[in-house]
């Protein structure tokens, strides 16, 4: 039986000008993951990483910690199919249009605009974000350069198939990606509906590990959203 470790990127710069940059806490989360794998005495047969800086930097920092402890971290292979959906583009381009025809969303947008403290703004943004993404998933909203949900989920399933194709010799493979990709992957394995795939992605914490076991055509879920490497709950974050 082989193992695919799906790693959500470490904490990025939420509500900052450039989200795609790891925070200082994200640096620590990444290093802790590499150190944890080294303590377990694990070896990795292959590493895949998405194209985003936050995904690649998480892998780079984990690799440095892993190798400092004596492990050998394979050269990561970039898979564009591990990219996250373009949520920021949808929210930026379609929010006004959606709010104009949805009174509930308009109220959420007003709450977001009125939020002054960081925590309140984060909560308000999350409600707005989830509303827009549900509309996108149902095919009710589109934006130039943003793939439809059906295309996003299809390319994730193709990536999953490619990463689990070779199960010879009990391989251990790691993939550094984002919540949406992991949500689709886990939902696909569990034969869960699209709505569950989206919501699973929202529950994933930064630098968490979800493990899929695979052999031949069989793929099953072993662990989900695991934070065994982060002993201090102060390092548990969603954004």
Protein Blocks (a to p, Z undefined) as FASTA:
>chain_A
ZZddddddddddehiablmbccfklmmmmmmmmmmmmmnopacfbdcddfbfklmmmmmm
mmmmmmmnopacddddddfklpccdfklmmmmmmmmmmmmomklmmmmmmmmmpmbfklm
mmmmmmmmmmmmmmmmnopaccehiacfklmmmmmmmmmmmmmmpmghhiaddddddfkl
mmmmmmmmnopafklmmmmmmmpcghiacddddehjbccdfbghiaklmmblklpcfZZ
